[in-house]
Amino acid sequence: MCGIVGYVGFRNATDVLLDGLRRLEYRGYDSAGIAVRTPEGLKVVKRSGKLSALAQAVGKTPLQGALGIGHTRWATHGAPTDPNAHPHTTEDGRIALIHNGIFENYLELKEALQARGHRFRSETDTEVLAHLLEETYQGDLLEALREALKAVRGAYAVVVAHEDHEEIVAARTVSPLVVGLGEGENFLASDVPAFLPYTRRVIFLHDGDVVRLTREGVEITDLEGRPVQREAVEVDWTLEAAEKGGFPHYMLKEIYEQPWVLENTLGGRLREEEGTVELGLALDPREVDRVHVIACGTASYAGLYGKYLLETLARLPTEWDVASEYRYRDPVVDSRTLALAISQSGETIDTLEGLREAKRKGARSLGVINAKGSTLTREVEDVLYIHAGPEIGVASTKAYTAMLAAMALLAVWFGRARGALALEEAQRLLREMRRLPRLVEEVLEKRPLVAHVAEKYHQARDFLFLGRHVQAPTAYEGALKLKEISYIHAEAYPAGEMKHGPIALIDEHLPVVVLATKGPLYEKTLSNIQEVRARGGKVIAIATEGDEEIPRLAQDVIYVPEVHPLLAPIVSVVPLQLLAYEIAVLLGRDVDQPRNLAKSVTVE
């Protein structure tokens, strides 16, 4: 999740770029850089660390010019160093580019380019595009970009400048990019806040759009060069609203960011042909005999999902604990135990203390973490970053889906290394994982239906959530979201446990949310729904698209696309996030800052 700014006009580009980057720094703060077209050519200044380091460097060597591009980085490929900071340039320095997203096939492209004599200065996936542009450029910058993009695969927003051209060219797929329309000037950015002081007329680019910006105007085409018409709209946003992308709450914005978050988490890691994943871990999976999952809250449910996958796909015995209890039960640990700590912030004290207890007893350690530079990253031996970007809403959404994806990656990695996962099944899983961003986009289109369901049930005093196997953690997470932001009492159980007590609570006043997607335990879940109906409960079913049986049993059905049963939680949790959100809004709750909660719990 990086921030992008581009400018062409009559102002000092450096000032516009730095101002825009300050408004986008929430999108990444590992490094920052600018490239400005000056009378002496294209000049690049970039620094690791926060934007203040870049501003200080630019202050020492001011850049004068009316065209430039700027970037603030949330690191994925390559550490946060000066060479890995954007912009990246061609070897002659005449073309500069910035990029948000991941080029999944960059390693094979890099090897091919090196074989053709190209020399790389960074560890990033982005730099491969600079070298491709060097090969495709024949005088037309936009055409060079189109040709170069034919070679890459993945999610991207790319912006390119050339020292000989009074124009900026750009393209996007999945990653956001917005045009700002001015008088005698035009802007590009990841988010509207970057140029809000200068214009409120914007064009939101779509997947596959390619754009050329000059002082005089904007030209939009598709990747084949065919003209595209996009409506310019006037945004009447405050700066705060703009930072939310026009959404009323950060939580809703983050729910809608999940497709490209999944692209970030999975991108560049899937090796379908080989039936494996590239995680960049030093850990030897053959030296692990069992896993202890240590996490709190939402992260703990991602860990429970991981337990199911590690045992199913890798046949690796896995214990799951809430971190606040782990170190007090005197866990049995040895040198072949892997302590798997999961945390969005990397600062949760209970998770840290649980990890420390496992390490004291001799365990190996691996962190599944979002926040780089956090305490947890320093205390584990190895880190699998989820690349969800900064999450502002207290109730976690996009970090959770990224954690689920990370657990799936880890299970495939262990399964293949341990010989427990057959090549064909691994390939099937990886093909399905590649579909996940698009499938989540489809689920987000169901929001009006979810809002209708919320309207029906938002006055309920209690909710029950039920799910089986990998959908049990989804039920727990759905109940937690509702509790966190609506303050409605909600409980979750494995569906088979309902008859062992909770069934006593069911009456005509109790909404019961059932995860009833297709899978090996589908028929048993239908039986659980029948038990609820027989006692007057109101069933809200999350079901697989095309299921004709469910409408006969449930009062309300929210369909999700069909996917591999082991991956179903990644698409199924989205309507539960939306349901919690819509109910909280109807009740007038403070969605982004619910009472009594904090984003990161740093005290026991």
C-alpha positions in Angstrom: 0.0 0.0 0.0 2.0 2.9 -1.3 1.2 6.6 -2.0 1.5 8.0 -5.5 1.5 11.7 -6.6 2.0 13.1 -10.1 1.9 16.7 -11.3 2.2 18.6 -14.6 1.5 22.3 -14.8 2.9 25.7 -13.9 3.7 25.4 -10.2 6.9 24.2 -8.6 6.4 20.5 -8.8 8.5 19.8 -5.8 6.2 21.7 -3.5 3.1 20.0 -5.0 4.6 16.5 -4.6 5.8 17.0 -1.1 2.5 18.4 0.0 0.6 15.5 -1.7 2.9 12.9 -0.1 2.3 14.4 3.4 -1.4 13.8 2.8 -0.7 10.2 1.7 1.9 9.2 4.2 -0.7 7.1 6.0 -0.4 4.7 3.0 3.2 4.0 3.7 6.2 5.4 5.6 9.1 3.1 4.9 10.7 5.5 2.4 9.8 8.3 0.0 11.1 9.9 -3.1 10.4 12.3 -6.0 11.6 12.8 -9.6 11.3 16.3 -11.1 11.9 17.3 -14.7 14.4 20.2 -14.4 16.2 22.2 -17.1 19.2 19.9 -16.4 17.2 16.7 -17.0 15.3 14.4 -14.7 16.5 14.6 -11.1 15.6 12.0 -8.5 15.9 12.4 -4.7 14.8 9.5 -2.4 15.4 8.5 1.2 14.5 5.6 3.5 12.5 6.4 6.5 9.6 8.9 6.9 8.8 11.7 4.6 10.7 14.2 6.8 14.0 12.6 5.7 13.1 13.3 2.1 11.9 16.8 2.8 15.2 17.5 4.5 17.2 16.1 1.6 15.2 18.2 -0.9 15.7 21.3 1.2 19.5 20.9 0.7 19.3 20.5 -3.1 16.1 22.2 -4.3 14.6 20.9 -7.5 13.0 23.4 -9.9 10.5 22.2 -12.5 6.8 22.0 -13.3 6.5 18.3 -13.8 7.2 15.5 -11.4 6.2 12.3 -9.7 6.4 11.3 -6.0 6.0 8.2 -3.9 5.8 7.1 -0.3 6.5 3.4 0.2 5.0 0.6 2.2 7.7 -2.0 1.5 6.9 -5.4 0.0 9.8 -6.6 -2.1 13.1 -5.4 -0.7 13.9 -3.8 2.6 13.2 -0.1 3.3 16.5 1.3 2.0 17.5 4.2 -0.2 18.2 2.0 -3.3 14.8 0.3 -2.8 12.9 3.6 -2.5 10.9 4.9 -5.5 11.2 6.4 -8.1 13.2 3.9 -10.0 14.9 4.8 -13.3 16.2 3.4 -16.4 20.0 2.8 -16.5 20.5 6.1 -18.4 18.3 7.9 -15.9 16.1 9.4 -18.5 12.9 7.6 -17.5 11.6 7.4 -13.9 8.6 5.5 -12.6 6.7 4.9 -9.3 4.5 1.9 -8.5 1.9 0.7 -6.0 1.2 -3.0 -6.2 3.1 -6.2 -6.9 4.4 -7.6 -10.1 4.0 -11.3 -9.5 6.3 -12.5 -12.2 9.1 -10.1 -11.5 11.7 -12.8 -10.7 11.5 -14.5 -14.1 11.4 -11.1 -15.8 14.5 -10.0 -13.8 16.4 -13.1 -14.8 15.6 -12.6 -18.4 16.6 -8.9 -18.3 19.9 -9.7 -16.6 20.6 -12.3 -19.3 20.1 -9.5 -21.8 22.7 -7.3 -20.0 20.6 -5.2 -17.7 22.0 -4.2 -14.3 19.8 -3.8 -11.3 20.3 -1.4 -8.5 17.5 -2.5 -6.1 15.8 -5.6 -4.7 12.3 -4.4 -5.8 9.8 -5.9 -8.2 9.2 -2.4 -9.5 12.6 -2.0 -11.1 11.9 -4.7 -13.7 9.4 -2.3 -15.3 12.0 0.4 -15.6 14.2 -1.9 -17.6 11.3 -3.1 -19.7 10.6 0.6 -20.5 14.2 1.0 -21.5 13.6 -1.7 -24.1 10.2 -0.6 -25.4 10.7 3.1 -25.6 10.9 4.3 -29.2 9.9 8.0 -28.8 6.3 7.5 -27.6 6.2 7.2 -23.8 2.6 6.0 -23.6 3.1 3.3 -26.2 6.3 2.2 -24.4 4.3 1.8 -21.2 1.6 -0.2 -22.9 4.2 -2.6 -24.4 6.1 -3.0 -21.2 2.9 -3.8 -19.2 2.2 -6.7 -21.6 5.0 -8.5 -19.9 4.0 -8.1 -16.3 1.4 -9.9 -14.2 -0.1 -8.6 -11.0 -1.7 -5.6 -9.4 -0.4 -2.1 -10.1 -0.8 1.6 -10.3 2.2 2.9 -12.3 3.2 6.5 -13.1 6.1 7.3 -15.6 8.0 10.4 -16.5 10.6 11.1 -19.2 13.1 14.0 -19.2 12.2 14.7 -22.9 8.4 14.7 -22.5 6.2 17.4 -21.0 3.7 14.7 -20.0 3.1 12.0 -17.4 1.8 8.6 -18.4 0.2 6.1 -16.1 -1.9 2.8 -15.8 -3.8 0.9 -13.2 -5.1 -2.6 -12.5 -6.6 -3.2 -9.0 -4.4 -0.6 -7.3 -6.2 2.8 -7.1 -5.4 5.8 -9.2 -7.3 9.1 -9.4 -6.9 12.0 -11.9 -7.2 15.6 -10.6 -8.3 18.2 -13.3 -7.0 21.7 -13.0 -6.7 24.8 -15.2 -3.4 24.7 -17.0 -2.3 21.8 -14.7 -3.3 18.2 -13.9 -2.7 15.8 -11.1 -2.5 12.0 -10.4 -2.6 10.4 -7.0 -3.5 7.2 -5.2 -6.1 9.1 -3.2 -8.0 12.5 -3.6 -6.4 14.1 -0.5 -3.1 14.5 -2.4 -4.4 17.2 -4.6 -7.5 18.5 -2.7 -6.0 21.9 -2.1 -5.7 22.5 -5.9 -8.8 20.9 -7.4 -12.0 19.0 -6.6 -12.7 17.8 -10.1 -11.6 14.2 -10.4 -11.7 11.2 -12.6 -11.6 7.8 -10.9 -9.6 5.5 -13.2 -10.8 1.9 -13.7 -9.0 -1.4 -14.1 -7.1 -1.5 -17.4 -7.1 2.3 -17.9 -4.0 4.0 -19.4 -3.7 7.8 -19.1 -1.6 10.6 -20.5 -1.5 13.8 -18.6 -0.3 17.2 -20.0 -0.8 20.7 -18.9 -3.6 21.0 -21.4 -5.6 17.9 -20.8 -6.0 14.2 -20.1 -6.2 11.3 -22.6 -7.5 7.9 -21.4 -7.3 4.7 -23.3 -7.3 1.0 -22.6 -4.3 -1.3 -22.7 -4.9 -1.8 -26.4 -4.9 1.9 -27.2 -8.7 2.3 -27.7 -10.1 5.6 -26.4 -12.1 5.3 -23.1 -14.6 7.9 -21.7 -14.5 8.4 -17.9 -16.8 10.9 -16.2 -15.3 13.8 -14.3 -17.0 14.4 -11.0 -16.9 17.2 -8.5 -16.0 15.9 -5.0 -17.4 18.0 -2.1 -15.2 16.4 0.6 -13.5 17.7 3.7 -9.9 16.7 4.0 -10.9 14.0 6.5 -13.6 12.6 4.2 -11.0 12.6 1.4 -8.6 10.6 3.4 -11.4 8.1 3.8 -11.7 7.9 0.0 -15.2 9.4 0.2 -16.4 6.6 2.6 -18.1 7.7 5.7 -15.9 5.6 7.9 -12.4 4.2 7.7 -13.8 0.7 8.5 -15.9 0.7 5.4 -13.0 2.0 3.3 -10.9 -0.8 4.6 -13.6 -3.4 3.9 -13.6 -2.2 0.3 -9.8 -2.3 0.1 -9.7 -6.1 0.7 -9.5 -7.1 -3.0 -6.2 -5.3 -3.6 -5.0 -6.2 0.0 -5.3 -9.8 -1.1 -3.4 -9.0 -4.2 -0.7 -7.6 -2.0 -0.6 -10.6 0.3 -0.6 -13.2 -2.4 1.1 -11.4 -5.3 4.5 -12.6 -6.3 4.2 -15.6 -3.9 2.2 -18.1 -5.9 4.1 -20.6 -8.0 1.3 -22.5 -9.6 3.4 -24.6 -12.0 5.6 -25.9 -9.2 2.7 -26.2 -6.9 4.3 -24.2 -4.1 4.7 -20.6 -2.7 7.7 -18.3 -2.3 7.7 -16.9 1.2 11.3 -15.9 1.6 11.6 -17.6 5.0 14.9 -18.9 6.5 12.9 -21.4 8.5 13.4 -25.1 7.5 9.9 -26.6 7.5 11.4 -30.1 8.0 12.8 -29.1 11.4 9.3 -28.4 12.8 7.2 -31.2 14.4 4.4 -29.1 15.8 3.1 -25.6 15.8 1.8 -23.4 18.7 -0.4 -20.6 17.4 -0.3 -17.5 19.7 -2.6 -14.6 19.1 -5.4 -12.4 20.4 -8.8 -11.3 19.3 -9.3 -11.2 15.5 -5.8 -12.5 14.9 -6.5 -15.5 17.1 -9.4 -16.5 14.8 -7.1 -16.3 11.8 -4.8 -18.5 13.8 -7.6 -21.0 14.4 -8.2 -21.1 10.7 -4.5 -21.7 10.2 -4.7 -24.7 12.6 -7.3 -26.3 10.4 -5.2 -25.8 7.3 -1.8 -26.8 8.8 -3.3 -30.0 10.0 -5.3 -30.7 6.8 -2.7 -29.8 4.2 0.6 -30.3 6.0 -0.4 -33.0 8.6 1.4 -30.8 11.1 0.0 -31.1 14.7 -1.1 -27.6 15.7 -2.2 -26.2 19.0 -4.2 -23.0 19.1 -4.2 -20.7 22.2 -5.4 -17.2 23.0 -2.2 -15.5 23.9 -3.4 -14.2 27.3 -3.7 -17.8 28.5 -0.8 -19.5 26.7 2.0 -18.7 29.0 0.1 -19.4 32.1 -0.8 -23.0 31.2 2.9 -24.1 31.2 2.9 -25.3 27.6 5.0 -28.3 26.5 7.6 -26.9 24.1 10.8 -28.2 22.7 13.3 -27.1 20.0 11.1 -28.7 17.2 8.1 -26.6 18.2 7.3 -23.5 16.1 5.7 -20.6 18.0 3.6 -18.9 15.4 2.7 -15.4 16.6 0.0 -13.5 14.7 -0.6 -9.7 15.1 -1.6 -6.8 13.0 0.3 -4.2 15.1 3.1 -6.4 16.3 2.7 -4.7 19.7 0.0 -6.7 21.4 1.5 -7.4 24.9 -0.3 -10.7 25.4 1.0 -12.1 22.1 4.5 -10.8 22.9 4.6 -12.4 26.3 3.2 -15.7 25.0 5.9 -15.7 22.3 8.6 -15.0 24.9 7.4 -17.9 27.0 7.7 -20.2 24.0 11.1 -19.0 23.2 12.3 -19.4 26.8 11.3 -23.0 26.5 13.3 -23.4 23.3 10.8 -22.9 20.5 11.5 -21.6 17.1 9.5 -18.5 16.2 7.7 -17.0 13.2 5.6 -13.9 13.1 2.7 -13.2 10.8 2.6 -9.4 11.0 1.4 -6.3 9.2 3.3 -3.5 10.9 7.0 -3.4 9.9 9.5 -2.3 12.5 7.2 -3.4 15.4 8.4 -5.1 18.5 7.2 -8.5 17.4 9.2 -8.3 14.1 12.4 -7.8 16.2 11.6 -10.8 18.6 10.8 -13.5 16.1 13.4 -15.4 14.0 11.4 -15.0 10.8 8.5 -12.8 9.5 5.8 -13.4 7.0 4.4 -9.9 6.3 0.7 -9.7 5.2 1.1 -6.4 3.4 -2.4 -5.1 4.4 -1.2 -1.5 4.7 -2.1 0.8 7.6 -5.4 -0.1 9.2 -7.1 2.9 10.9 -10.4 1.4 12.0 -10.2 -0.1 15.4 -12.2 -3.2 14.3 -9.9 -5.1 12.1 -11.2 -6.1 8.6 -8.6 -6.0 5.8 -5.8 -7.3 8.1 -8.0 -10.3 9.0 -8.5 -11.4 5.4 -4.8 -10.8 4.8 -4.0 -13.0 7.8 -6.3 -15.8 6.4 -4.5 -15.6 3.1 -1.1 -15.8 4.8 -2.3 -18.9 6.7 -3.2 -20.5 3.5 0.2 -19.7 2.0 1.9 -21.1 5.1 -0.1 -24.3 5.0 0.7 -24.9 1.3 4.4 -24.2 2.0 4.6 -26.6 4.9 2.5 -29.2 3.1 4.7 -29.3 0.0 7.9 -29.3 2.0 6.7 -32.2 4.2 5.4 -34.2 1.3 1.9 -34.2 2.7 0.3 -32.1 -0.1 0.1 -33.6 -3.6 1.2 -31.5 -6.5 -2.2 -31.5 -8.2 -4.0 -30.4 -5.1 -1.5 -27.7 -4.4 -1.9 -26.4 -7.9 -5.7 -26.4 -7.5 -5.4 -24.4 -4.3 -3.1 -21.9 -5.8 -5.3 -21.4 -8.8 -8.2 -20.8 -6.4 -6.1 -18.4 -4.3 -5.3 -16.3 -7.4 -9.1 -15.8 -7.9 -9.7 -14.5 -4.3 -9.3 -10.8 -5.0 -12.0 -10.9 -7.8 -14.3 -13.0 -5.7 -14.2 -10.6 -2.8 -15.0 -7.8 -5.3 -18.1 -9.8 -6.2 -19.1 -10.1 -2.5 -18.8 -6.4 -2.0 -21.4 -5.9 -4.6 -23.8 -7.6 -2.2 -23.7 -4.6 0.2 -27.3 -3.4 -0.6 -28.7 -6.9 0.3 -26.6 -7.0 3.5 -27.9 -3.5 4.4 -31.5 -4.8 3.9 -30.8 -7.7 6.2 -29.3 -5.3 8.8 -32.4 -3.2 8.7 -34.5 -6.2 9.5 -32.5 -7.3 12.5 -30.7 -4.3 14.0 -33.0 -4.1 16.9 -32.3 -7.6 18.1 -30.7 -7.9 21.6 -28.7 -11.1 20.8 -27.2 -12.9 17.8 -26.0 -16.5 17.4 -23.3 -17.3 14.8 -22.7 -21.0 13.7 -20.1 -22.6 11.4 -18.4 -25.9 10.9 -14.8 -26.8 10.3 -12.9 -23.9 8.7 -16.1 -21.8 8.9 -16.1 -22.0 12.8 -13.4 -19.3 13.0 -15.5 -17.3 10.5 -18.5 -17.5 12.9 -16.3 -16.4 15.8 -15.0 -13.4 13.8 -18.5 -12.5 12.7 -19.8 -12.4 16.3 -16.7 -10.4 17.4 -17.3 -7.8 14.8 -20.9 -7.3 15.7 -20.0 -7.1 19.4 -17.1 -4.7 18.8 -18.9 -2.0 16.8 -22.7 -2.4 17.5 -22.5 -3.4 21.2 -25.1 -6.2 20.6 -24.5 -9.4 22.5 -23.4 -12.1 20.1 -22.1 -15.6 20.6 -20.5 -18.0 18.2 -20.3 -21.8 18.3 -19.2 -24.7 16.1 -22.6 -25.6 14.6 -22.4 -29.1 16.0 -22.1 -27.7 19.5 -25.4 -25.9 19.3 -27.4 -28.9 20.6 -25.0 -29.0 23.7 -26.5 -26.0 25.4 -27.0 -22.9 23.1 -30.1 -24.4 21.5 -31.9 -23.5 24.8 -31.5 -19.8 23.7 -33.3 -20.1 20.4 -36.7 -18.5 20.0 -38.5 -16.2 17.5 -36.5 -13.2 18.8 -33.0 -14.7 18.1 -31.3 -14.1 14.7 -28.9 -17.0 13.9 -26.2 -16.4 11.3 -25.1 -19.7 9.7 -22.1 -20.2 7.5 -23.6 -22.7 5.1 -21.2 -22.7 2.1 -20.7 -25.9 0.1 -18.1 -28.3 1.5 -17.8 -31.7 3.1 -20.0 -30.8 6.1 -22.6 -28.9 4.1 -25.4 -31.5 4.8 -24.7 -31.5 8.5 -24.9 -27.7 8.5 -28.3 -27.9 6.8 -29.5 -30.2 9.7 -28.3 -27.5 12.1 -30.4 -24.9 10.3 -33.4 -27.3 10.5 -32.9 -27.4 14.3 -32.9 -23.6 14.5 -36.1 -23.4 12.3 -37.9 -26.0 14.4 -37.5 -23.7 17.4 -38.6 -20.5 15.8 -35.2 -19.0 15.2 -34.6 -16.5 12.3 -31.9 -17.9 10.0 -29.5 -15.6 8.1 -27.5 -18.0 5.8 -24.2 -17.3 4.1 -24.4 -19.7 1.2 -22.7 -20.6 -2.1 -23.9 -19.0 -5.3 -26.4 -21.3 -7.0 -27.5 -23.2 -3.9 -31.3 -23.7 -4.3 -31.9 -25.6 -1.1 -30.9 -22.8 1.3 -33.8 -20.4 0.4 -36.3 -23.1 1.5 -34.7 -23.2 5.0 -33.5 -19.6 5.8 -35.4 -16.4 6.1 -32.5 -14.5 4.5 -29.7 -15.7 2.2 -26.5 -13.8 1.3 -24.7 -15.6 -1.5 -21.0 -15.7 -2.0 -19.1 -17.1 -5.0 -18.0 -20.7 -5.0 -14.4 -21.3 -4.1 -12.3 -24.2 -2.8 -14.0 -25.2 0.6 -10.7 -24.5 2.5 -10.6 -21.0 1.2 -14.3 -20.2 1.7 -13.7 -18.2 4.9 -11.9 -15.5 3.0 -14.9 -14.7 0.9 -17.5 -15.6 3.6 -16.3 -13.2 6.2 -16.9 -10.1 4.0 -20.7 -10.1 4.3 -20.3 -10.6 8.1 -18.1 -7.5 8.2 -20.7 -5.6 6.2 -23.5 -6.8 8.4 -21.8 -5.6 11.6 -21.0 -2.3 9.9 -24.5 -1.7 8.7 -26.1 -2.6 12.0 -23.7 -0.3 13.9 -24.5 2.6 11.6 -28.3 2.1 12.0 -27.8 2.2 15.8 -25.7 5.3 15.6 -22.5 3.8 17.0 -19.0 5.3 16.6 -17.8 2.7 14.0 -14.2 3.7 13.8 -13.6 4.2 17.5 -16.0 1.9 19.4 -16.2 2.4 23.1 -13.7 0.8 25.4 -11.5 -0.5 22.6 -8.0 0.4 21.3 -6.3 -0.6 18.0 -3.4 -2.2 19.8 -3.6 -3.5 23.4 -0.2 -2.9 24.9 -1.1 -3.7 28.6 -2.0 -7.0 30.2 
